[in-house]
Amino acid sequence: MKISILDAKTFGDDADLSVFDALGTIQTYQTTSYDQTLSHIGDSIIVITNKVVIDKHIMDNSSLKLICVAATGMNNIDLEYAKEKNIVVKNVVGYSTSSVVQLTFALALEFIQQIPYYNNYTSSKQWCKSDIFTHLDKPFFELENKTWGIVGLGNIGVKVASIANSFGCNVQYYSTSGVNNNKEYKNVSLEQLLKTSDIISIHCALNDVTNNLINSKNLNIIKDEAIILNLGRGGIINEDDISKELDSNRLYYGTDVITKEPISENNPLMNVKNKDRLIITPHIAWASKEARVRLINSIKDNISNFSL
């Protein structure tokens, strides 16, 4: 079988892609633009893609039989047309749960403990000049007894809830689908969650319901000094509106996702004045070393289990 890997760079330089060698003849491309897609696929019947778009035009002009998406989300694939063409599409689920949860708490604790401020205080040698043993100019607080609100209580949301509960948080959630009814945690409306939560973490998919879910119409009901964490998709929070809130000195925002990635220089988040209230990571939540190994092995299994 001939297999094309279209955006190998997204696996990371340390990724071992040699596991695919036993499956067929491999063509590997570090990146692939849309205009290069057909030539990079060539006569391969299997393609591995993370974010490269495979649409009707690509399917009609190639010999594809199997599309392996190196992710959970498949919005870069025309799924309906693939079904019409009898092209099998396989994604990978559950490989990055622990990695995403870990970054969720890393971002939360950065803000809660005010780590950047205190690290700068010592590294700039200000502590050397102090007349007392401690420095408490930037108040921080404990997670215990705080309310942690989760938007989207899927596999990732449930694990966040469990760990937040271990910290002594009061956990509540909003079901974006309206069908989740987890009895272990308090199910509330979005308005109630935004009004009452000290930490709000987002773990839902981007769809017609969640697009622009949090914006100027409801950001103003969030508690002063609350922390918002977006580990879902960029379009769930309106970036213009959250930027204005950050510069009003009210909220903290940590995000791993942006509406258009990579982030553009004119994105409003790049021009926030209160930079101590904002942390942006470049879509890394899914990508611990262990998660990427699980991802590669799962793609290998998807190909191994495929029969023409």
N, C-alpha and C positions, 0 to 999 in steps of 0.2 A: 504494500500500500504506500502511496505517496502522501506525505503529510507536510503541510506548510505551517510554520509558526510565524505569525504576522507581526507581533509586537513583543519579542522576547525580552526587550529592555525592561518591560513592566514587571518581570519576575525578579529583577535585581541582578547585579553583577555576580553575586555569590551563589546564585541558583544553579543547581545541577540538572541540566536538561538532557543529559545523556541517557536518562531512563527511557526516553522515547526511541532511542536508536534501535532497540530490538523489535520495535513495532512496524518498521518500514523504512522507506527512504525519506529522510528529513531535509526539508529546506527551511533554513532559519533566517529570519530578517529581524533586525533590532527594532525597527519602526517601519510602519507602512502608512503612507497617505492614501486617501481615497483613490486618487489617480493611479497609484501603484498597485492597488489591490488585485486586479485581475492578473497582472503580470507576475506578482508574487505568489498568487495561487497556482498559476500555470495549469498543469494537468493533474494537480493533487485532488484526491477525492475526500481528504480530511483536512480541515483547517482548524488551527488553534488561535483564538483571538481573545484579547481582553477587552479592548475598546474600539478596535477597527470595525467600521460599519459593514455589515453584509446585508445588502438590500436586494430587491427584485432584479435590478440590473446585474448585480454580481452573480446572483444565482442563475439567471438565464444565460449567462455567458461563461459559465464554468462547469466543471464536472463534479461538483461537490455532492457528497452523500452524507457527510457528517460534519456538523459545526460544533466544536468544543469551545465553550465560553469559559475563560479563565477567571470566573467571577460568579457571583450569585445572580446579580441583575443581568437581564438580557435585552435591555432597551436598545442596544445597537444592532439587534437582529430583527428582520421582518419575519416574525414568528408565523403569522398567518400564511404568508406566501411560501415559507419553508414547508409548512404542512401540505399546501397544495402541490408542491414539487416533490413531496415524499423525501425531503431532506431532514434527517434527524438532527435535533438541536439538544445538546446536553450542557447543563451548567453544573456548578459545584456549590453545595449548601453546607453550612455548619463548620466550614474549615477555619473561619476567622473569629468565631464568637469570643474566645478567650482574649484574643489580641485586641478586639474592639472594646471589650469591657475594661481591659487594663488601661487603655488610653483614656477612657472615660474618667476613671478615677485619678489618673495622672493629671489630667487637666483640672479636675475639681480640686485636688489637693494643692496644686500650684496656686490657685486663687485663695483657697481657704487659709492656707498657711503663710501666704505672702512670701513664698520662697524667693522669687526674683528680687524683690526689694531687699530682703535680709542678706542674700548672697552678695548683692551689689554693695551693701553697707560694709560688709567685711572685706570684700576684694578691693574696694576703693580706699581701704586703710582708715576708714572713719572710726571703726571700733578701737583701733590702736590709740586714738585720741580721747576715748571716753573716760569719764571720771567714775563710772560705775561698771559693774560686771555684765550688765544686760542692756538691752535697747528695745523699747516697746513702742516706738513711734507709729508703727503700722499695725493696728489691732488685727488679730486673727481669732477664729472661733473654732469650736468643736463641732464635729458632725453629729454627735450624740444629741438626740431629741430634736434635731432639725427635720423639716419635712422635705423629702425627696420626691419630686413628681416626675413620672416617666411617661413620655408620649410614645406609644407603641410598645405593647408588652408581648413581643415575640420572644424568640429564643435568647436574643441578646438582652432585651429588656428584662426578662425574668432573672437572668444571671446578675444584672446590675441591681435589681431589686433585692436579691438574696444577699449580696455583699453590702449594700446600703443598710439593710436590716441588721447585718452583723456589726456595723458601726453604731447601731443604736438609732438609726433614722426611722422616722415614721414615713412609710412608703405608700404612695398613692399613684394611680395611673389613669391615663385617658386612652381609650381604645379608638384609634382612628378609623377602624373598619366598622365599629359599633357592634361587633359580634363576640369580642373577647370578654369573657366573664369569669376571670380568675378570682376565686373566692379567697385566696390567701392574702390579697392586697385590696385596698379600697379603690373602687372604680368610681371616678368622678367626671364631671363635665370638663371640657377644656377651660372654660372660664374659671371654674372652681380651682382647677389645678394651677392655673397661672396666678390667681389671686393669693393662694395660700402656700405655695412651695418656696422653700429657700434655695433649693437646687432643682433645676429643670433639665432633664437630659432627653434628647430626641433620638429614637431608634427605629423610626418607621420608614417605609418606602416612600418615594416620591410618586404621586399619582394625582389624578384630578381632584381628589378630596384633600390631599395634604399640600398641594402646591400653594405657596404664599399663606400657609396656615397661620403663621405668626407674623404680624405686621403692625402698622401704626394704630390700627383699630383695637388691638388687644395688648400691645406691648406696654401701654400706659397703666394697665391694671396689675402688672407684675410688681412684687415687693421691691422697695429700695434695697440695694446691695445684694439682690438675688444673683445667682450664677446660672447662666444658660449654656448648655453644652449641646452642640449639634454633631452627632455621629451618624446621622441619617443621610440626607442629601441637601445640597446648598439651597435649592429652590424652596425648601420648606420654610425658611425664615427669609423675609424680605431684607436684603442686605443694605439698601438705602435706609430703611427704617431703623434697623438695629444699630447702624453706624451713628445715627442722630441720637439715639438713646445712650450710647456709650459716651458721646461727647457732652451729654447732659449730666454726666458724672453720677449715674444712678445704678447701672447694672454692670455685670461682668459677662463676657462672652468668649467661650472657647469653641472653636470649630475645626474640624478636620476636612470639611467639604465646602465647596464653593459652587455657585450656580454654573459658572463657566470655568473649566479647569484645563490647563493651568490658569491661575488667577491673573487677570490683566492689571496693568499698572494703574489704570483709571478706575478700578473697582473701589467703591466708597470705603470699604474696609481698609484699604491701603493708605487712606488719608485720615484715619481716625486720630484725633489729637491725644486722647487719653489712652496711650498705647499700653499702659500698665493694666488696663481693663480688658485687653484683648489678647488672645493667643490663637494663632492660626498655624496648623500643621498641614503639610502638603499631601493630604489624602494617604496617610500612612497607617490608619487604624487597623486595616485588614492585614497588614504585611509583616508581622513578626516573622522571624526566621522559621519558627515551627509551623506557623500558618501557611507560609509559602511552600514548605515541604509537603504539608498535607494537601495543598491545592494541586501541586504537580502530580503527586501520587494518585489523587482522585481523577485527574484528567487522563492519566495513564490507564486507570481502570475503565473509564468511560470508553476509551478507544479499544482496549482489550476485549470488552464485552460487546463491541459493535460487530454485527455481521451483515454483509451485503445482501 
